[in-house]
C-alpha cells in the first residue's frame, strides 16, 4: 500500500497548497462587498473557473467541486474510494431528480451534475421501476423505494429521507479505509444528530425527538441522544462524548439562547482539525478522501462568506458563524 500510494499522496500534498490560506481568508473577510471578494477569489485556484467576474458563484463552485472529484478519481487506486466519490455525486443528482419529480412544477427539468456511477436515466427511473432500483447501492435503492411509497411528500419529508441516504452512503463506502477516517465520519454524524435534537427542542417539537429521527453511525447512540434531548441533559451527554466534548458549553448556551451560530462554527472547527493530514496514515486512500472533504468545507464556507458580503453583513457578525480567519 505504501508504494501504491506514493504518487497519489504526493500529488495530494501539492493540491493542498491550492486550499485558501489564513491570509487569503483574512482578506476575504475584510472585503467591502461581494464584488471585492470575487476579485480576491479570482487570484486564487478558483480563478481558473469562469463566472467569478459575473458573480456566478454557484457555477464556479460546482465546477471546482467537479474538478476536485475528477482529479481524485484519476489518482485513486482504491475502488472503495472511487465508488465513494462517485456515489456522492449520484446522491446529489438523485436529490435533484427525485425532488423535482415529487414536489417540483410539472415538467420541471432540474440542473444536474455529471453522472457518477449511474447515468441520469437510471436515477430518473428508480422511483417507479424496481429494476432500476436494483442497480443502485442499497441506501439509494431503499430511499427511492421509501419515497415512491409516500403520498404527496413535502420537501422537508423528502430532504429527511435523502439526508439519511447520503449519510448511509458515506458510512458504507468510506470508513473502511482507516480508523482515523471512521472517527471523522462518526463525528460528522454525531454533529448532525445533535443539531436535529437542538432544532426540535428550540422549535417546541419535542415529540419529534426519537431515535428513528436521527442518523445511525455516530459514536453517541441515537437512543442516548434522544433521551438526553427530552430530559434536558444534552450538554452533559455532549461533554462526555469524545467527538463532541469541546461543544458542551456551547450546547448549553444554544439551548438557552436558541442561537446555533457559535455551535455551528465550533463544530466546523473540530471537523477541520480532524481532517488535518496528520490525522491519517501518510500513504493510503484516506488523505485523498480528506482532501475532497476539505475542499467541500472550503466551498461551503465561501458560500457563507459571499452570501454575507452580498447582503452587507459586517465582518464581526460574519465571524460569529465562519470558522475561518
Wavefront OBJ file of the C-alpha trace (Angstrom):
o trace
v 0.000 0.000 0.000
v 2.847 2.396 0.816
v 4.379 2.183 -2.679
v 0.938 2.054 -4.318
v 0.013 5.456 -2.905
v 3.417 7.140 -3.121
v 2.496 9.261 -6.170
v -1.210 9.932 -5.330
v -0.388 11.094 -1.810
v 2.462 13.232 -3.116
v 0.069 14.805 -5.605
v -2.481 15.489 -2.846
v 0.292 17.189 -0.877
v 0.746 19.541 -3.840
v -3.022 20.083 -4.182
v -3.202 21.112 -0.531
v -1.295 24.268 -1.467
v -4.282 25.384 -3.543
v -6.528 25.482 -0.481
v -7.072 29.038 0.717
v -4.600 30.056 3.420
v -5.258 32.137 6.535
v -4.062 35.364 4.896
v -6.484 34.943 1.996
v -9.360 34.301 4.390
v -8.456 37.464 6.295
v -8.536 39.435 3.051
v -11.883 37.920 2.070
v -13.332 38.741 5.478
v -12.166 42.339 5.101
v -13.622 42.722 1.591
v -16.050 45.622 1.318
v -18.660 43.630 -0.575
v -19.295 40.545 -2.700
v -17.723 42.097 -5.789
v -14.434 42.772 -3.995
v -14.457 39.274 -2.508
v -14.941 37.858 -6.014
v -11.947 39.838 -7.288
v -9.807 38.465 -4.463
v -11.012 34.960 -5.156
v -10.090 35.335 -8.827
v -6.410 35.460 -7.788
v -6.662 32.011 -6.166
v -7.144 28.476 -7.507
v -10.813 29.311 -8.084
v -9.838 31.878 -10.704
v -9.396 29.116 -13.290
v -13.164 28.639 -13.470
v -15.209 31.184 -15.466
v -18.004 33.085 -13.781
v -16.463 34.935 -10.856
v -16.397 38.289 -12.656
v -20.101 37.912 -13.423
v -20.951 36.877 -9.878
v -21.852 33.338 -10.987
v -20.546 31.832 -7.764
v -22.580 28.641 -7.842
v -21.337 27.679 -11.309
v -17.756 28.323 -10.157
v -18.180 26.210 -7.029
v -19.898 23.383 -8.925
v -17.036 23.354 -11.444
v -14.445 23.458 -8.639
v -16.014 20.501 -6.851
v -16.302 18.511 -10.087
v -12.641 19.207 -10.926
v -11.533 18.081 -7.464
v -13.563 14.888 -7.664
v -12.270 14.073 -11.138
v -8.626 14.526 -10.164
v -9.014 12.289 -7.119
v -10.834 9.606 -9.114
v -7.909 9.588 -11.565
v -5.405 9.371 -8.705
v -7.172 6.797 -6.549
v -6.092 3.159 -6.591
v -8.714 2.100 -4.050
v -12.021 1.093 -5.655
v -13.899 1.835 -2.438
v -12.700 5.436 -2.558
v -13.626 5.791 -6.234
v -17.097 4.405 -5.545
v -17.419 6.667 -2.529
v -16.570 9.791 -4.534
v -18.809 8.893 -7.464
v -21.701 7.758 -5.284
v -21.633 11.114 -3.516
v -22.268 12.680 -6.933
v -25.022 10.115 -7.578
v -26.643 11.068 -4.285
v -26.662 14.747 -5.222
v -28.121 14.010 -8.667
v -30.742 11.745 -7.110
v -31.736 14.583 -4.791
v -32.192 16.999 -7.708
v -34.104 14.461 -9.831
v -36.332 12.978 -7.140
v -37.275 16.305 -5.567
v -38.201 17.694 -8.974
v -40.306 14.612 -9.716
v -42.086 14.533 -6.361
v -42.648 18.177 -5.484
v -41.425 20.339 -8.360
v -43.514 22.018 -11.055
v -44.874 19.621 -13.666
v -42.297 19.108 -16.380
v -39.511 20.783 -14.382
v -36.043 19.806 -15.588
v -33.503 20.028 -12.744
v -29.932 21.135 -13.311
v -27.723 18.094 -12.816
v -24.067 17.310 -12.283
v -22.117 14.889 -14.431
v -23.122 11.242 -13.827
v -21.249 9.404 -11.098
v -21.551 5.618 -11.148
v -25.017 5.782 -12.738
v -26.491 7.553 -15.730
v -29.172 10.120 -15.031
v -31.718 7.878 -16.767
v -31.254 5.179 -14.110
v -31.916 7.669 -11.314
v -34.934 9.068 -13.174
v -36.437 5.587 -13.477
v -35.658 4.467 -9.918
v -38.735 5.999 -8.265
v -41.113 3.887 -10.358
v -39.016 0.993 -11.638
v -37.902 -1.791 -9.294
v -35.425 -2.988 -11.914
v -33.685 0.409 -11.948
v -33.620 0.465 -8.149
v -31.921 -2.934 -8.107
v -28.919 -1.385 -9.870
v -28.361 1.206 -7.129
v -26.468 0.876 -3.832
v -28.641 -0.388 -1.000
v -29.007 3.034 0.644
v -30.129 4.691 -2.599
v -32.492 1.872 -3.547
v -34.062 1.971 -0.091
v -34.531 5.756 -0.281
v -36.128 5.541 -3.739
v -38.499 2.822 -2.578
v -39.461 4.782 0.524
v -40.092 7.973 -1.448
v -42.129 6.151 -4.085
v -44.456 4.901 -1.346
v -45.053 8.315 0.241
v -48.299 10.018 -0.843
v -47.656 13.704 -1.663
v -44.442 14.068 0.403
v -43.416 17.576 1.429
v -39.965 18.961 0.523
v -38.995 18.596 4.203
v -40.006 14.923 4.250
v -38.106 14.285 1.016
v -34.986 16.011 2.357
v -35.168 13.922 5.527
v -35.083 10.684 3.507
v -32.335 11.942 1.207
v -30.182 13.250 4.070
v -30.318 9.819 5.703
v -29.422 8.235 2.340
v -26.355 10.473 1.941
v -25.108 9.657 5.446
v -25.623 5.930 4.932
v -23.706 6.034 1.638
v -20.754 7.769 3.307
v -20.667 5.213 6.094
v -20.856 2.283 3.670
v -18.182 3.442 1.251
v -15.562 5.449 3.113
v -14.842 4.261 6.695
v -13.056 1.038 5.753
v -10.006 2.997 4.645
v -8.660 3.718 8.096
v -9.784 4.137 11.732
v -8.956 7.846 11.702
v -11.336 8.431 8.838
v -14.071 6.416 10.509
v -13.731 8.654 13.582
v -14.214 11.697 11.377
v -17.393 10.265 9.834
v -18.701 9.294 13.276
v -18.102 12.858 14.483
v -19.935 14.199 11.446
v -22.961 12.007 12.220
v -22.816 12.991 15.909
v -22.924 16.683 14.985
v -25.790 16.226 12.539
v -27.793 14.343 15.169
v -27.022 16.960 17.798
v -28.319 19.754 15.571
v -31.507 17.810 14.791
v -32.197 17.433 18.516
v -31.435 21.069 19.300
v -33.589 22.423 16.480
v -36.533 20.251 17.520
v -36.146 21.408 21.132
v -35.909 25.064 20.078
v -38.996 24.794 17.863
v -41.084 23.201 20.611
v -41.421 19.924 18.699
v -40.015 17.544 21.278
v -42.445 14.868 20.141
v -40.302 14.553 17.011
v -37.202 13.616 19.002
v -36.996 9.861 18.555
v -34.083 7.534 17.749
v -35.674 6.981 14.337
v -35.382 10.700 13.532
v -31.589 10.540 13.942
v -28.874 9.097 11.723
v -27.152 5.811 12.592
v -23.371 5.527 12.672
v -22.294 8.098 15.270
v -20.241 7.430 18.375
v -23.167 8.526 20.576
v -26.152 6.204 20.292
v -29.357 7.580 18.846
v -31.230 6.361 21.905
v -28.918 8.223 24.286
v -29.107 11.455 22.287
v -32.895 11.349 22.018
v -33.284 10.625 25.745
v -30.879 13.428 26.711
v -32.712 15.909 24.483
v -36.046 15.008 26.071
v -34.633 15.133 29.603
v -32.748 18.402 29.093
v -29.339 16.814 29.689
v -27.827 17.220 26.197
v -24.965 19.468 27.420
v -23.888 16.797 29.916
v -24.028 13.985 27.348
v -22.103 16.025 24.804
v -19.389 16.869 27.342
v -18.867 13.142 27.913
v -18.775 12.195 24.203
v -15.253 12.066 22.788
v -16.022 13.586 19.409
v -18.160 16.337 20.909
v -16.701 17.198 24.308
v -15.484 20.641 23.169
v -19.078 21.520 22.325
v -20.550 21.000 25.800
v -20.580 24.678 26.930
v -21.814 25.838 23.526
v -24.689 23.348 23.585
v -25.735 24.746 26.956
v -25.606 28.255 25.515
v -27.542 27.211 22.392
v -30.309 25.638 24.491
v -30.772 28.845 26.489
v -30.331 31.371 23.664
v -31.743 29.298 20.766
v -28.881 30.598 18.646
v -26.706 27.978 16.986
v -24.114 30.182 15.283
v -21.275 29.640 17.757
v -22.069 25.943 17.997
v -22.004 25.503 14.218
v -18.730 27.403 13.954
v -17.009 25.313 16.611
v -18.383 22.105 15.085
v -16.799 23.030 11.774
v -13.517 23.813 13.522
v -13.488 20.365 15.119
v -14.084 18.740 11.730
v -11.368 20.869 10.134
v -8.927 19.778 12.846
v -9.820 16.123 12.279
v -9.206 16.470 8.541
v -5.646 17.626 9.087
v -3.294 15.361 7.144
v -1.583 14.289 10.366
v -4.759 12.543 11.487
v -4.390 9.775 8.895
v -1.804 7.321 7.662
v 0.550 9.116 5.313
v 0.270 6.547 2.500
v -3.179 5.266 1.600
v -6.575 6.414 0.338
v -7.622 8.379 3.451
v -5.605 11.563 2.677
v -7.274 11.700 -0.754
v -10.739 11.469 0.783
v -9.743 14.006 3.440
v -8.666 16.457 0.749
v -12.036 16.114 -1.008
v -13.833 16.912 2.239
v -11.511 19.848 2.929
v -12.383 21.282 -0.464
v -16.089 20.750 0.176
v -15.862 22.518 3.538
v -13.896 25.364 1.971
v -16.583 25.806 -0.691
v -19.300 25.700 1.951
v -17.566 28.440 3.935
v -17.031 30.511 0.793
v -20.761 30.317 0.089
v -21.463 31.665 3.581
v -18.902 34.459 3.169
v -20.055 35.576 -0.272
v -23.727 35.487 0.701
v -22.960 37.548 3.775
v -20.892 40.071 1.804
v -23.608 40.426 -0.822
v -26.159 41.015 1.948
v -23.999 43.700 3.575
v -23.311 41.742 6.764
v -20.314 43.179 8.586
v -17.143 41.280 9.456
v -17.906 40.962 13.166
v -21.253 39.276 12.553
v -19.798 37.075 9.829
v -17.026 35.833 12.105
v -19.620 34.597 14.592
v -20.541 31.943 12.036
v -17.468 31.443 9.857
v -14.769 29.192 11.376
v -12.038 30.787 9.243
v -9.859 33.844 9.649
l 1 2 3 4 5 6 7 8 9 10 11 12 13 14 15 16 17 18 19 20 21 22 23 24 25 26 27 28 29 30 31 32 33 34 35 36 37 38 39 40 41 42 43 44 45 46 47 48 49 50 51 52 53 54 55 56 57 58 59 60 61 62 63 64 65 66 67 68 69 70 71 72 73 74 75 76 77 78 79 80 81 82 83 84 85 86 87 88 89 90 91 92 93 94 95 96 97 98 99 100 101 102 103 104 105 106 107 108 109 110 111 112 113 114 115 116 117 118 119 120 121 122 123 124 125 126 127 128 129 130 131 132 133 134 135 136 137 138 139 140 141 142 143 144 145 146 147 148 149 150 151 152 153 154 155 156 157 158 159 160 161 162 163 164 165 166 167 168 169 170 171 172 173 174 175 176 177 178 179 180 181 182 183 184 185 186 187 188 189 190 191 192 193 194 195 196 197 198 199 200 201 202 203 204 205 206 207 208 209 210 211 212 213 214 215 216 217 218 219 220 221 222 223 224 225 226 227 228 229 230 231 232 233 234 235 236 237 238 239 240 241 242 243 244 245 246 247 248 249 250 251 252 253 254 255 256 257 258 259 260 261 262 263 264 265 266 267 268 269 270 271 272 273 274 275 276 277 278 279 280 281 282 283 284 285 286 287 288 289 290 291 292 293 294 295 296 297 298 299 300 301 302 303 304 305 306 307 308 309 310 311 312 313 314 315 316 317 318 319 320 321 322 323 324 325
